[in-house]
Amino acid sequence: MDDLRVNQEVVIPATELEWRFDPAGGPGGQHANRSSTRVELRYDIAESAAFDDALRERVIDQLGSEAPHGVLTIRVGESRSQWRNRQIARRRLVDKLRRAMRPPAPPRRQTRRTRASQERRLADKRARSETKQLRRRPEID
């Protein structure tokens, strides 16, 4: 397999990807029972040369429990084809790493509601209350 390009700066060498293949089971008869089509892709982020230290730490923090001890494992057994499952696993690995590499969003600064929006909200509440009042059974004295 080829090296795996995550983005412009990060390229994972194919030698750092650890593959394992098992019979997938499930429907498919003898083919499913005898063919090792399920794929397990392991990638050790903590030991990888593809990341600098700061980015490696952010990726491991973002992945959290998905990458215990800095090792990300992806299992795919959707297709009856090992080749197809390998392609799916590579794509999922890239997607997870791209999401984890995104810089954190700046914290939200709280803003006050405008006077007009507060008045609209209160007017809507009054109208709703009136609607519900009209639905009640009339009081008979």
Secondary structure, 3 states (H helix, E strand, C coil): CCCEECCCCCEECHHHEEEEEECCCCCCCHHHHHCCCEEEEEEECCCCCCCCHHHHHHHHHHHHHHCHHHEEEEEECCCCCHHHHHHHHHHHHHHHHHHHHCCCCCCCCCCCCCHHHHHHHHHHHHHHHHHHHHHCCCCCC
